[in-house]
């Protein structure tokens, strides 16, 4: 192999190796950087292909690769320089420059076919390697003009960026300028001295070296710089970023407001004497870590007084994961955050008496609790109202459709609707637990049905990710226990859902067993997975409300961080406990122990997950009674709810009038005697309670004594008692259960109106 071909080969291999180095570094470059690397690979591959070509066609193909990469390469360099130095280039300019490069590439594909880019082209042996003998045509000037445009454009970018006092833009621009100068010189030498060797290949090699220097020396894509770019516009708190050598990298505007001397630190990376407090924070953090061990604590707190503000500071490590070394956890810098706690500090200082502090805190807690209860009541109403329509219309599809596929879809909608309803109930439960209103609904339940329901409910989602859900139930445990089945089921669903969500490969295993006690049975449930695991420093916060571990890595995964907090509170409310163990990157194990009572000592035996054989099977509906002479009034300001109500009672043949508001209901009640009135609560004035009281208080109203049933989406604890105390004769919560609705109508109708009772 001759020296020229060897140089081309080295340049090509280095281009491929360069991408591997970027991946190994753990950085996340922008799209233009990735495309630039690909363009260099294609172009250098073209030089190598020409040098070893044996035929003219093969050499022309290699030459096309050279131009395909080389024409786009300056465009990508142009865009990288603009993005790094934060100089905004209009989208139209970027589009036109990209179009210009594409046009030039289009011309090069006419080589060997039309004499417009090259008048003539041939190959020759240059002493062991092949070279192209070519004579430029009239359209070659487009390539020269394109390169001239890019050189001018890049020069303008450098001229503007060099004035900015920013360490990253400053040093990056210097290297960017060096790249331009070197490549322009190489291009000029190539045109001045006619030699068989293509110097552009060396220029591309220099381009790659410059990019590596930018990545590794300037750290423009370092995580610490990404922190600055992401948070620089945030106004909630101030921050200062340092590299791992404790050299200053940058800060946001709020930090520079607190520390005036930071304005002069944009180039000089060593903090001056005016910033002694900041330097001491770093040193104190390092001393704390050295004394306690790096794995013990990774955050240092201290309160400072600066520029008339009381600042609570936090010093943290900045870390990054390497793609090819998942076990490594490199520390790349430090982050100091400052939170303004001036108002809180002044408020606490102004209260001298401890009893006064407690009284004020208690008053605020009570106000917050009342506000939260009001919010949850409103939220429950707003969410339950559309769910009522969804489940009600879906019920009519189930009743009236004969298509098995449609019925299968309908069952899925019903399951999803009820799961959403359960989530709403969980949020309300979470609020009640925090307020100390935890209530247990203990009754006998089948262990087999409990486990199978939870497993089958989540099996479909696991199957979509090609995960296995395996079930391991101790056959020697009791078959029927006494406890709050609903809360235990929610615990299982939360844990299994969490396991499936954070597991991409492998399995989720459910293990159910327990221990016999003198006064009952300790139910023991273990949910293990082969997911991403939890870092040691995050395990202590995994059960915090609205907390998500490793959020930077898991930001694409849905969730609010409330599920595990609810699970822990449910366990503790039933006298149980929950534990977690995990290996980061390998999986997690959650173990729940809940004391229960034994209702049936018969052994449960073997349990397996059952396939849902009922899916798609039509559920036959028959009305439980008919009452064609009965008259019912339904009052609701939501037209869809009125439609759902009428359709659900269609099979009973009752006569139904609809009223879209309280005033309309009062007018109808004066003109016509009804047997039952269903009244929504949350309506424009008058609301449901006011409308009911107006009808009751009118001595001339024929419906003064007619049974009135509260029909409402307010389903928080104590709602039923509130409506009964207000004067209603019954209560139905939305979404309305179709069978409960029929039972309520039948219960309140005069017996003589009910016909064809079906048992």
C-alpha positions in Angstrom: 0.0 0.0 0.0 1.4 3.4 -1.0 1.7 6.3 1.4 -1.1 8.4 -0.2 -3.7 5.6 0.1 -2.5 4.9 3.6 -3.1 8.6 4.6 -6.6 8.4 3.1 -7.2 5.2 5.0 -6.0 6.7 8.3 -8.3 9.8 7.7 -11.3 7.5 7.1 -10.6 5.3 10.1 -10.1 8.4 12.3 -13.4 9.8 11.1 -15.2 6.7 12.3 -13.2 6.5 15.5 -14.1 10.2 16.2 -17.8 9.3 16.4 -17.0 6.5 18.9 -15.1 9.0 21.0 -18.0 11.3 21.1 -20.3 8.5 22.2 -17.8 7.3 24.8 -17.5 10.8 26.2 -21.1 10.7 27.3 -21.9 14.1 25.8 -25.0 14.9 23.8 -24.0 16.9 20.7 -26.5 18.8 18.6 -27.7 17.4 15.3 -25.4 19.5 13.2 -22.3 18.0 15.0 -23.5 14.5 14.2 -24.2 15.3 10.6 -20.8 16.9 10.3 -19.1 13.7 11.5 -21.1 11.7 9.0 -20.2 14.1 6.2 -16.5 13.7 7.0 -16.8 9.9 6.9 -18.5 10.0 3.5 -16.0 12.5 2.0 -12.9 10.7 3.3 -14.3 7.4 2.2 -14.7 9.0 -1.2 -11.0 9.9 -1.3 -10.0 6.4 -0.3 -12.3 4.9 -3.0 -10.8 7.1 -5.7 -7.2 6.1 -4.7 -7.9 2.4 -5.1 -10.3 2.6 -8.0 -9.5 0.5 -11.0 -12.1 1.8 -13.5 -13.3 5.3 -14.4 -16.8 4.6 -13.2 -15.5 3.5 -9.8 -13.4 6.6 -9.5 -16.4 8.9 -10.5 -18.5 7.2 -7.8 -15.8 7.9 -5.2 -15.6 11.5 -6.5 -19.4 11.9 -6.0 -18.9 10.7 -2.4 -16.2 13.4 -1.9 -18.5 16.1 -3.1 -21.6 14.7 -1.2 -19.8 15.0 2.1 -17.6 18.0 1.2 -20.4 20.3 0.0 -22.5 19.8 3.2 -19.5 20.0 5.5 -19.2 23.8 5.5 -22.9 24.2 6.0 -22.7 22.1 9.1 -19.7 23.9 10.4 -21.5 27.2 9.7 -24.5 26.1 11.8 -22.4 24.7 14.6 -20.5 28.0 15.0 -23.8 29.9 15.1 -25.3 27.6 17.7 -22.3 27.5 20.0 -21.8 31.2 20.0 -25.6 31.8 20.3 -25.8 34.0 17.2 -29.3 33.6 15.8 -29.4 32.9 12.1 -32.9 33.2 10.4 -34.4 29.9 9.3 -34.7 31.3 5.7 -30.9 31.9 5.6 -30.2 28.3 6.8 -32.6 26.9 4.2 -31.1 28.9 1.4 -27.5 27.9 2.3 -28.6 24.2 2.6 -30.3 24.5 -0.8 -27.1 26.0 -2.3 -25.1 23.0 -1.1 -27.7 20.6 -2.5 -27.6 22.4 -5.9 -23.8 22.1 -6.1 -24.1 18.4 -5.2 -26.7 18.0 -7.9 -24.2 19.4 -10.4 -21.5 17.0 -9.4 -23.7 14.0 -10.2 -23.5 15.1 -13.9 -19.7 14.3 -13.8 -18.9 11.8 -16.6 -22.3 12.4 -18.3 -22.4 16.1 -19.2 -19.4 18.4 -19.7 -20.9 21.2 -17.5 -19.1 20.7 -14.1 -16.0 19.0 -15.5 -15.3 19.5 -19.2 -13.4 16.2 -19.2 -12.5 13.6 -16.7 -10.2 10.5 -16.7 -8.1 8.4 -14.4 -4.4 7.9 -14.3 -1.9 5.9 -12.3 0.2 8.2 -10.0 2.6 5.6 -8.9 0.6 2.9 -7.1 -2.6 4.8 -6.6 -5.3 6.3 -8.8 -5.9 10.0 -9.4 -8.6 11.8 -11.4 -7.4 13.9 -14.3 -10.1 16.6 -14.7 -10.7 19.9 -16.4 -13.2 22.2 -14.7 -16.3 23.3 -16.6 -18.4 26.5 -16.3 -20.6 25.2 -13.3 -17.6 24.6 -11.1 -17.7 28.3 -10.2 -20.8 27.6 -8.1 -18.7 25.5 -5.8 -16.2 28.3 -5.4 -18.9 30.9 -4.7 -20.5 28.6 -2.2 -17.2 28.2 -0.3 -16.6 31.9 -0.4 -20.0 32.5 1.1 -19.4 30.1 4.0 -16.0 31.6 4.7 -17.5 35.1 4.9 -20.4 33.9 7.0 -18.1 32.0 9.4 -15.9 35.1 9.7 -18.9 37.2 10.6 -19.9 34.7 13.3 -16.4 34.7 14.8 -16.2 38.6 14.7 -19.5 38.9 16.6 -18.8 36.1 19.1 -15.3 37.2 20.0 -16.7 40.3 21.6 -18.8 38.3 24.1 -17.3 37.8 27.5 -18.2 34.2 27.9 -15.7 31.5 28.5 -17.3 28.9 26.3 -18.1 31.2 23.4 -14.7 32.9 23.7 -12.5 29.8 23.6 -14.8 28.0 21.1 -14.6 30.9 18.7 -10.8 31.0 18.9 -10.6 27.3 17.9 -13.3 27.9 15.3 -11.2 30.7 13.8 -8.1 28.4 13.7 -10.1 25.8 11.9 -11.2 28.4 9.2 -7.7 29.7 8.7 -6.1 26.3 8.4 -8.8 25.0 6.0 -8.7 28.1 3.8 -4.9 27.8 3.6 -5.1 24.2 2.6 -7.7 25.0 -0.1 -5.5 27.8 -1.4 -2.4 25.5 -1.5 -4.4 22.8 -3.3 -5.3 25.3 -6.0 -1.8 26.9 -6.2 0.3 23.7 -6.4 -1.1 21.1 -8.7 -0.2 17.8 -7.0 -1.9 14.5 -7.1 -2.6 14.4 -3.4 -5.9 15.8 -2.2 -5.1 18.2 0.7 -8.8 18.6 1.6 -8.6 15.2 3.3 -6.0 16.6 5.7 -8.3 19.6 6.2 -11.1 17.3 7.2 -8.7 15.5 9.6 -7.8 18.8 11.2 -11.6 19.6 11.4 -12.0 16.4 13.4 -9.1 17.2 15.7 -10.6 20.7 16.3 -14.0 19.2 17.2 -12.4 16.8 19.7 -10.5 19.8 21.3 -13.8 21.7 21.5 -15.5 18.8 23.2 -12.8 17.9 25.6 -11.0 21.1 26.3 -13.6 23.8 26.0 -16.3 21.5 27.4 -19.0 23.3 25.4 -21.2 20.2 25.5 -20.2 19.3 29.0 -23.1 18.6 31.4 -22.1 21.6 33.4 -22.5 23.8 30.3 -25.8 22.1 29.5 -26.9 23.1 33.1 -26.1 26.7 32.3 -27.9 26.6 28.9 -31.0 24.9 30.4 -31.3 27.1 33.5 -29.9 30.5 32.4 -33.4 31.9 32.0 -34.9 30.6 35.2 -35.7 33.3 37.7 -36.8 31.2 40.7 -33.3 30.8 42.1 -29.6 31.7 41.4 -26.9 29.3 40.5 -23.2 29.2 39.8 -21.4 26.3 37.9 -17.8 25.1 38.3 -15.8 22.4 36.6 -14.2 19.6 38.6 -11.1 21.7 39.1 -13.3 24.3 40.9 -12.8 26.7 38.1 -15.7 29.1 37.3 -17.8 28.2 34.2 -20.9 30.5 34.5 -23.9 31.7 36.3 -27.4 33.1 35.7 -28.5 36.8 35.9 -29.9 36.4 39.4 -26.6 35.1 40.8 -24.8 38.0 39.2 -27.3 40.3 40.9 -26.5 38.8 44.3 -22.7 38.7 43.6 -21.7 41.8 41.7 -18.2 40.6 41.2 -19.4 37.8 39.0 -19.9 40.2 36.1 -16.0 40.4 35.9 -15.5 36.7 36.1 -16.7 35.7 32.6 -13.2 35.2 31.3 -11.1 34.7 34.4 -12.1 31.3 35.7 -10.5 31.7 39.1 -12.8 33.6 41.6 -11.3 36.8 43.0 -11.3 37.9 46.6 -14.7 39.6 46.4 -16.2 36.2 46.0 -14.6 34.6 49.0 -18.0 33.4 50.4 -18.6 31.4 47.2 -15.1 29.9 47.3 -15.6 28.9 51.0 -18.8 27.1 50.1 -16.9 24.8 47.7 -14.1 24.2 50.2 -16.5 23.4 53.0 -18.4 21.0 50.7 -15.2 19.2 49.8 -14.2 19.0 53.5 -17.6 17.6 54.4 -17.4 14.9 51.7 -13.8 14.0 52.7 -14.8 13.7 56.4 -18.1 11.8 55.9 -17.3 9.8 52.8 -18.5 10.7 49.3 -21.3 8.2 49.3 -22.7 9.5 52.7 -23.9 12.9 51.6 -23.7 14.8 48.4 -25.4 18.1 49.3 -24.1 20.9 51.5 -26.4 23.6 53.0 -25.5 27.0 54.4 -27.3 30.3 54.8 -25.7 33.5 53.6 -26.6 37.2 53.8 -25.9 39.0 50.6 -27.0 42.3 49.1 -29.8 42.6 51.6 -31.1 39.1 51.0 -31.0 36.0 53.1 -29.9 33.1 50.8 -30.1 29.4 51.4 -27.3 27.8 49.5 -26.9 24.2 48.3 -23.7 22.8 46.9 -24.0 19.6 44.7 -22.0 17.4 42.5 -22.6 17.4 38.7 -22.3 13.9 37.4 -22.7 12.2 34.0 -23.0 8.7 32.8 -20.8 7.3 30.0 -22.5 5.3 27.3 -20.0 2.5 27.1 -19.3 2.4 30.8 -22.7 2.3 32.5 -21.1 1.4 35.9 -19.1 4.7 35.9 -20.5 7.8 37.5 -18.0 10.6 36.7 -18.0 13.8 38.6 -17.6 16.7 36.1 -18.2 19.7 38.3 -20.0 21.5 41.0 -23.3 23.4 41.2 -24.2 26.0 43.8 -27.9 27.0 44.1 -29.1 30.0 46.0 -32.7 30.3 47.2 -34.0 33.6 48.5 -35.5 33.0 52.0 -35.6 36.6 53.1 -39.3 36.8 53.7 -39.4 33.5 55.5 -36.5 34.6 57.7 -38.1 38.0 58.5 -41.4 36.3 59.3 -39.9 33.8 61.7 -37.8 36.5 63.4 -40.8 38.8 63.9 -42.6 36.2 66.0 -41.1 36.1 69.5 -43.6 34.1 71.3 -43.5 30.3 70.7 -47.2 29.8 71.4 -48.0 32.5 68.9 -45.9 30.7 66.3 -47.8 27.5 67.0 -51.2 29.2 66.8 -50.4 30.9 63.5 -49.0 27.6 62.1 -52.1 25.8 63.2 -54.4 28.4 61.6 -52.5 28.3 58.3 -52.5 24.5 58.3 -56.3 24.6 58.8 -56.8 27.1 56.0 -54.6 25.0 53.7 -56.5 21.9 54.6 -59.8 23.6 53.9 -58.5 25.0 50.6 -57.3 21.6 49.6 -60.6 19.9 50.4 -62.4 22.6 48.4 -60.0 22.1 45.5 -60.3 18.3 45.6 -64.1 18.5 45.7 -64.1 20.7 42.6 -61.5 18.5 40.8 -63.5 15.4 41.6 -66.6 17.0 40.1 -64.9 18.3 37.0 -63.2 15.0 36.2 -66.1 12.7 37.1 -68.5 14.6 34.8 -66.9 13.6 31.5 -66.1 10.1 32.9 -69.9 9.7 33.5 -70.5 10.4 29.9 -67.8 8.1 28.7 -68.9 5.1 30.8 -72.6 5.8 30.2 -72.2 5.9 26.4 -70.0 2.9 26.5 -72.7 1.0 28.5 -75.1 1.7 25.6 -72.6 0.4 23.1 -72.3 -2.8 25.2 -76.1 -3.1 25.4 -76.9 -2.4 21.7 -74.0 -3.6 19.7 -73.8 -7.1 18.3 -70.3 -6.8 16.8 -67.8 -8.9 18.8 -64.8 -6.6 17.9 -66.7 -3.5 18.9 -67.7 -5.2 22.2 -64.0 -6.0 22.8 -63.2 -2.4 22.3 -66.0 -1.5 24.7 -64.7 -3.7 27.4 -61.3 -2.0 27.1 -62.9 1.4 27.4 -64.8 0.3 30.5 -61.7 -1.0 32.2 -59.7 2.2 31.4 -62.6 4.4 32.6 -62.8 2.5 35.9 -59.0 2.6 36.3 -59.1 6.4 35.8 -61.8 6.6 38.4 -59.7 4.6 40.8 -56.8 7.1 40.3 -59.1 10.0 41.2 -60.2 8.1 44.3 -56.5 7.6 45.2 -55.8 11.3 45.1 -58.7 11.9 47.4 -57.5 9.1 49.6 -54.1 10.7 49.7 -55.6 13.9 50.9 -57.7 12.2 53.6 -54.7 10.3 54.9 -52.7 13.5 55.2 -55.6 15.1 57.1 -55.8 12.1 59.4 -59.1 10.8 58.0 -57.9 7.3 57.0 -60.9 4.9 57.0 -60.8 1.2 56.4 -63.5 -0.8 54.6 -62.7 -4.2 56.0 -64.5 -7.3 54.6 -63.8 -10.8 53.4 -62.0 -11.2 50.1 -60.6 -14.0 48.0 -56.8 -13.9 47.7 -57.0 -15.7 44.3 -59.4 -13.1 42.8 -57.3 -10.2 44.2 -54.0 -11.4 42.7 -55.5 -12.5 39.4 -57.4 -9.2 38.9 -54.2 -7.1 39.5 -52.1 -9.3 37.2 -54.6 -9.5 34.4 -55.2 -5.8 34.5 -51.6 -5.0 33.8 -50.7 -8.0 31.6 -51.6 -6.2 28.4 -49.3 -3.3 29.1 -46.4 -5.5 30.0 -47.0 -7.5 26.8 -46.7 -4.3 24.7 -43.1 -4.0 26.1 -42.4 -7.8 25.6 -42.2 -8.2 29.4 -43.2 -11.3 31.3 -45.5 -11.1 34.4 -44.9 -14.1 36.5 -47.0 -15.1 39.5 -45.7 -17.0 42.5 -48.4 -17.6 45.2 -47.8 -19.7 48.3 -50.3 -22.6 48.0 -50.2 -22.9 51.8 -51.7 -19.5 52.6 -55.4 -19.0 53.6 -57.8 -18.6 50.6 -60.0 -15.9 52.2 -58.7 -13.0 54.3 -60.4 -10.1 56.0 -59.2 -6.6 55.3 -59.6 -3.6 53.0 -59.4 -5.3 49.7 -59.7 -2.1 47.7 -56.6 -0.5 49.3 -54.6 -3.7 49.0 -55.5 -4.0 45.4 -54.4 -0.4 44.8 -51.1 -1.1 46.5 -50.5 -4.1 44.2 -51.5 -2.1 41.1 -49.3 0.8 42.0 -46.2 -1.4 42.5 -46.8 -3.5 39.4 -47.5 -0.4 37.3 -44.3 1.2 38.6 -42.3 -2.0 37.8 -43.6 -2.2 34.2 -43.0 1.5 33.6 -39.4 1.4 34.6 -38.6 -2.0 33.0 -37.7 -2.3 29.3 -36.3 -5.9 29.2 -37.0 -9.0 31.2 -39.8 -9.6 33.7 -42.0 -8.4 36.5 -42.5 -11.0 39.2 -45.3 -11.0 41.8 -44.7 -13.1 44.9 -47.5 -13.6 47.5 -47.0 -15.4 50.8 -47.4 -14.6 54.5 -46.9 -15.7 58.1 -49.4 -17.1 60.5 -49.8 -15.1 63.7 -51.7 -15.8 66.9 -54.1 -13.0 66.1 -54.2 -13.3 62.3 -52.0 -13.4 59.3 -49.3 -11.1 57.9 -49.8 -10.9 54.2 -46.4 -10.5 52.4 -46.3 -9.3 48.8 -43.1 -8.9 46.8 -42.9 -7.2 43.4 -39.5 -7.5 41.7 -38.4 -6.4 38.3 -35.3 -6.3 36.0 -35.7 -2.6 35.3 -33.4 0.4 35.6 -33.1 0.3 39.3 -32.7 3.1 41.8 -29.5 5.0 42.9 -28.5 4.6 46.5 -28.8 8.4 47.1 -32.4 8.3 45.8 -33.8 5.4 47.8 -34.3 7.6 50.9 -36.6 9.9 48.9 -38.4 7.3 46.7 -41.6 7.5 48.8 -41.7 11.3 49.0 -44.8 13.0 47.6 -44.4 14.2 44.0 -40.8 12.9 43.9 -39.2 11.1 41.1 -35.8 9.5 41.3 -33.1 10.2 38.7 -35.4 12.6 36.9 -32.9 13.6 34.3 -32.6 10.0 33.1 -36.4 9.3 33.5 -37.9 12.5 32.2 -39.5 10.7 29.3 -41.4 8.3 31.6 -44.9 9.5 32.5 -45.9 10.0 36.1 -46.3 12.6 38.8 -44.3 10.9 41.6 -47.4 10.3 43.7 -48.0 6.5 43.3 -45.3 5.3 45.8 -46.2 8.0 48.3 -49.8 6.8 48.3 -48.7 3.2 48.5 -46.6 3.9 51.6 -49.4 5.8 53.3 -51.9 3.0 52.5 -49.5 0.4 54.0 -48.9 2.4 57.2 -52.6 3.2 57.5 -53.4 -0.5 57.6 -50.7 -1.2 60.2 -48.2 -2.5 57.6 -44.9 -1.5 56.1 -43.2 -1.3 52.7 -39.5 -1.8 52.0 -37.4 -1.4 48.9 -34.0 -2.7 47.7 -32.4 -2.0 44.4 -29.2 -2.3 42.3 -28.8 0.6 39.9 -29.1 -0.7 36.3 -30.2 -4.2 37.3 -33.7 -3.9 39.0 -35.7 -3.3 42.1 -37.6 -5.3 44.7 -40.6 -3.8 46.7 -41.8 -5.8 49.7 -45.1 -5.1 51.5 -46.3 -6.6 54.8 -49.9 -6.0 55.9 -51.6 -7.6 58.9 -54.9 -9.3 58.0 -57.4 -11.5 59.7 -58.2 -15.0 58.5 -61.8 -15.6 57.3 -61.3 -19.1 55.7 -58.4 -21.3 56.6 -58.8 -23.4 53.5 -55.5 -23.4 51.5 -55.5 -21.2 48.4 -53.6 -23.8 46.3 -51.9 -23.0 43.0 -52.8 -19.7 41.2 -52.0 -18.7 37.7 -52.9 -15.7 35.6 -56.0 -16.3 33.6 -56.4 -15.1 30.0 -59.4 -12.7 29.6 -61.7 -15.0 27.8 -64.6 -12.6 28.2 -63.1 -10.0 25.9 -65.4 -9.3 23.0 -68.2 -11.4 24.4 -71.5 -9.4 24.4 -73.0 -9.0 27.9 -76.7 -9.5 27.6 -78.7 -6.7 29.2 -82.3 -6.9 30.5 -84.1 -4.2 32.4 -84.9 -5.2 35.9 -88.4 -3.8 35.6 -90.7 -1.7 33.4 -92.9 1.2 34.4 -94.5 2.8 31.3 -96.8 5.1 33.3 -94.1 6.4 35.6 -92.9 10.0 35.2 -89.4 11.1 36.0 -87.6 14.5 35.9 -83.9 14.6 35.4 -82.1 18.0 36.0 -78.6 18.6 34.8 -76.8 21.5 33.1 -74.7 19.0 31.0 -76.6 17.9 27.9 -74.5 14.8 27.5 -75.3 13.7 31.0 -79.0 14.1 30.3 -78.6 11.9 27.2 -76.7 9.3 29.2 -79.4 9.2 31.9 -82.3 8.8 29.4 -80.5 6.0 27.5 -79.6 4.1 30.6 -83.3 4.0 31.6 -84.6 3.4 28.1 -85.2 -0.3 28.8 -87.5 0.5 31.8 -89.9 2.4 29.5 -90.4 5.2 32.0 -91.5 8.7 30.8 -88.6 11.1 31.3 -88.5 14.9 31.1 -85.2 16.8 31.0 -84.4 20.2 32.5 -81.1 21.9 31.7 -81.1 24.0 34.9 -82.8 24.8 38.2 -85.2 27.4 36.9 -86.5 25.1 34.1 -86.9 22.3 36.7 -89.0 24.6 38.9 -91.2 25.6 36.0 -91.7 21.9 35.0 -92.4 20.8 38.6 -95.2 23.4 38.8 -97.0 22.1 35.7 -96.6 18.3 36.1 -96.6 15.7 38.8 -93.5 13.5 38.8 -92.9 10.2 40.6 -89.1 10.8 41.1 -86.8 13.8 40.5 -83.1 13.4 40.0 -81.2 16.6 40.7 -77.6 17.5 39.8 -75.9 19.7 42.4 -73.3 21.9 40.7 -75.4 24.0 38.4 -75.6 27.8 37.7 -77.8 29.6 40.2 -80.0 28.2 41.5 -77.9 25.1 42.2 -79.3 21.6 42.9 -79.8 22.1 46.7 -81.4 25.5 46.2 -83.7 24.1 43.5 -84.8 21.2 45.7 -85.5 23.6 48.6 -87.6 25.9 46.4 -89.7 22.9 45.2 -90.1 21.7 48.8 -91.0 25.1 50.1 -93.8 25.8 47.6 -97.1 24.7 49.1 -98.8 24.8 45.7 -96.1 22.7 43.9 -97.5 19.2 43.2 -94.0 17.8 43.6 -93.4 19.1 47.1 -93.3 15.6 48.6 -91.9 13.9 45.5 -88.7 11.9 46.2 -85.7 13.9 45.1 -82.4 12.1 44.5 -79.1 14.0 44.5 -77.2 13.1 41.3 -73.7 14.6 41.6 -70.0 14.2 40.8 -69.1 15.3 44.3 -67.9 12.1 45.7 -65.6 13.1 48.6 -66.0 11.6 52.0 -69.2 12.9 53.7 -71.0 13.9 50.5 -73.9 11.5 51.1 -74.5 12.7 54.6 -74.4 16.3 53.4 -77.1 15.8 50.7 -79.3 13.8 53.0 -79.1 16.5 55.7 -80.0 19.1 53.0 -83.3 17.3 52.4 -82.7 14.9 49.5 -84.2 11.4 49.7 -81.2 9.6 48.2 -77.8 10.0 46.6 -76.1 8.8 43.4 -72.5 9.6 42.6 -71.2 10.1 39.1 -70.2 8.2 37.1 -73.6 6.5 37.6 -73.6 2.8 37.9 -76.4 1.6 35.5 -77.7 -1.0 37.9 -77.7 1.3 40.9 -79.6 3.8 38.8 -82.3 1.3 38.0 -82.5 0.1 41.7 -82.9 3.8 42.8 -85.7 4.4 40.4 -87.5 1.1 41.3 -87.0 1.8 45.0 -88.6 5.3 44.9 -91.5 4.6 42.4 -95.0 3.8 43.8 -95.3 0.0 43.7 -98.5 0.1 41.6 -96.6 1.7 38.7 -94.0 -1.1 38.5 -94.7 -3.9 35.9 -92.8 -6.9 34.7 -90.4 -7.2 37.6 -87.4 -9.3 36.5 -85.5 -11.2 39.1 
